[in-house]
Amino acid sequence: MITSPRLRYAAPRAGAAFLMMITLNGCDSAGAGGAAPTASGGDLSLFQDVLRQVEKSYVEPVSDSDLVKDALKGMLTRLDPHSDYMDQEQYEQMTAVTRGQFGGIGVELTLESRVPEVIAPIDGTPAADAGIEPGDRISKIDAQSTTGMDVEEIVKRLRGAPGTRVTLTVSRNDRPPFEVTLSRAIIHVVSVKSDLKGDNIGYVRIAAFTESTARELATAIGRLKDRARGRLNGLILDLRNDPGGLLDAAVEVAGDFTDGGVVVTTRGRTGQDDHVYRAPATGDLVRGTPIVVLINSASEIVAGALQDHHRATVMGTRSFGKGSVQTIIPLDGQGALRLTTALYYTPSGRSIQGQGIAPDIVVGLPKNQQVANAVVTYESDLYRALKNTGPLALGSGTHAAGPLRADTTEAAQHPIKPLIIGTSNDAQFAAALDYLQKAVRREVGIHG
């Protein structure tokens, strides 16, 4: 029986990447009751036979609980790149992250060739302050090799009480391996940052979708309006390098820029996970203000919704292409599952699974702003990634859009250096600002 509410999770890189931060799901393993079919009984007997053989004959003692946990992980991770099992400790870590606070060093990692590789440090954390960069490979943690180490063990070694120290051995393409010692800290995830730019154009960056994101966004926009004396001439919504998070948070953010209408639709196998998420009828916090959304690999629900509603101009590079939703189903004190339960569709019925969202205006990165030793991967590159099943069949009078305009000829993309995001050296930000400033001048010319 499910012992706590399900959480829906729509991180673009779940499975392909994890956060030190970490967000996970769980599910009840009990059936609906009644005798199991013969085939299932035989399969379970096979599992028990193997378990006994390993316990009896393996060269070193292994506990049955460890074997069962690893078996669950193996079963789920073979389904698709985003399903997984987590034990109780990992599940509790996940819930701390979605609340916007956890202990550690503050890095987002992926496993690359069985070695943890930095996707990005989290702003204002020990990792960021120490100069850890995207593309850095952590070859050792406290002198222990990380090669072949699983995600949970890496998390366990990097996390710890605030003030304790951890030494990383880092490999970076342009220099020999080096050590860096960090003091762990409580990581407060500030998911929204903002600033007012020239011509009263607001800039808002969303770093992750947590429980507090919508509240932080409303506060940030209120402050921008105050600074602009009530008149924002434009808004740049920067979703680049956002590793994702809670589906509900993404829906709330999209609803803050639209007045009514569908934000996203989910469809599962049995109908239990079929939902239509809508924006409030008068939800737009910057009604009438032109918006540019900056994307690279992430935040496809928000970008897709605003693009379909013609509420924003999407700029940047093609997104990651993860069109599936993971449900966090807690077990009774035994951890949780992160299970892929549905596909999601943009308001016009588009599936972005394996294709991504193509920007309205493509703006690439100059080489000097790229992390040269890290190449962006896409959902379609992942082993066992789900196939795109086509657009959603919508009701009468509504026309589903065709496939997204994925540019299959584009060169390999490299992530943006996180320290230049939103600065004067950021070419994509500069292009968005220029686009809106020209719109302001045209408006002044018309009414002047």
Order of alpha helices (4+ residues) and beta strands (2+ residues): beta-beta-alpha-alpha-beta-alpha-beta-beta-beta-alpha-beta-beta-alpha-beta-beta-beta-beta-beta-alpha-beta-alpha-beta-beta-beta-alpha-beta-beta-beta-beta-alpha
